[in-house]
């Protein structure tokens, strides 16, 4: 298995979703606060897929 760096859009999307999820733990954001843990897991999964898949 060869790992590759994620592309910049994948990294930025993952970063934004992760920051929103962490922010949602401290500040009430209607959809984000209720699903903050799942959004954080999704951001990590997206970043992991960006490393595992070559063209993502």
N, C-alpha and C positions, 0 to 999 in steps of 0.2 A: 504494500500500500504506500503510495507516494502522496505526501501532503503538499499542498500549495497554499500560498497566501490568498486570502479572500480578495475579491475585487473591491475597489473603493466604494461602489454603491452598496454592496452587501454589507461592508463594514459600517458605513454610515447609517444604514437602516437599522442594523443591529444595535448600534450605539444609541440612536434616538429612542428606539423602543425600550432599551434597557434603562436609560436615564429617565424616561417617562414612568416606567414601572417603579423605580426607586423613589422618584418624586411622589408617585401616587401612594406610597406608604406613609408619607408625612403630611401631604396636603390632599384634601378631598377633591378629586377629579372624577366626575360622574362615572364613566365607564372604566377608567384605569384603576381607580382605587379598589373597586370590587374584584378586579382580576389582576392585581399587581403581580402576584406570584406566578401566575400562568404567563403573563407577558414577559416576565424576566426569564422564565424557562424557554419561551419561544425565541427570545433574542439570543440566548446562548445556543439553542439548537440551530438557528439560522447561521450564526457565526461558525459553529462546528461543521455544518454542511458546506459552508464557503471554503473551509479548509480541506474537507474530504473530496469534494467534487471539483474537478479542474475548471470547468467553464461556468461556474455559478458566481 
